[in-house]
């Protein structure tokens, strides 16, 4: 899917915010990346269950090597976050996933 975007929308719930119930706790952004990554795999790879069997058997591996985030604005309880994923640097055994997140309101 090089050059194409996978789009996922997430509603922000109270439990994802700080103790005051306002600003999203920063670790949730990484959690959402994982959720979108898995949705992308299930959509883009019809045989994803076979790939997961290889992973579970130890014949293949799926690991995150690096994560980098740059925050520009806060996200709050009740917001909708639009998460866009693109693949890049496709190689035989590796690739990059680029996430961009936007407040939709």
N, C-alpha and C positions, 0 to 999 in steps of 0.2 A: 503494500500500500504506500510506496513512497510518493510524496507530494499530496496525498489525500489526508483529510482530517477525520478523526473519530471524535464525535461530540457526545458528551455526557452531562446531564444536569443533576445537581444535587441541592436539596433543600437543607438549610442549616437548622439544626435542632438545638434546643437549650443545653443539652448535655455536652455539646461540642464547644461551648463557650467557657470563658473564665468564670471564676466564682461569683462575679457580679452579674452574670447572665448577659453579657454584652458582646465582647470581642471573642472571635474564634481562637481557641488555643492553637498555637502554631503547629504542633505535631499532627493535627488533623489534616493539614494540607498534604503531608506525606502519606497519611492513611488513605486519603482520597485518591492519591496517585495509584496506590496499590489496587484499589477497587476499580478504577478506570482501566488500568492495565489488564486486569482479569476479564472485565467486560469486553475489552478490545480483543483479547485472545479468543474468547468464546465466540465472538462474532466473526473475526477475520480468519480463524482456522477451524473449519468444520470438523477436523479430526483431532481437536484439542484433547479429547479424552485419551486418545492413543499416546499423545505426547506426555500427558500426565502419568500414564502407566510406566513409561520409560523413566521419568523423573523419580517416581516412587520406587522403581526397581534399582535405582542407582546407575542406570545406563546413560542418563542425560542429566543436565543440571541447569537450573534457572536461578541465577543470582543477580542481585543488584550490586554493582561494583562501586558506583558513585552516585551521589544525589547532591544537587545544588539548587538552592532556592533564593530568589530575590523578591522581597516583599515590597509592594508599593503602597497599598492601602489596606485598612482593616476590613474584615468581613464580620457581619453581625448575625445574631439570632434572627431568623425569619428571612434572611437573604436567600436568593437562589444563586448558586455558583455554577457557571458554565465552564466545563473543563474540556479543553481541546487537546487531543493527542496527535502527534505526528511521529512517524518513524524517520530515522536518518542514519547515515553511515552503515548501511546494510552490508554485512560481510557474511562469510560462510558460517561462522559460529557465534557471531555477535551482532548487535545493533543498538542504536540509541533510541530512547523514547523521550520526546520533548513534550512537556505539558505546559499549557498556558491556561491560567484560570482568570475568570472575569466575574465580577458581580453583575447580575442580570437585572438589577433594579435600581 
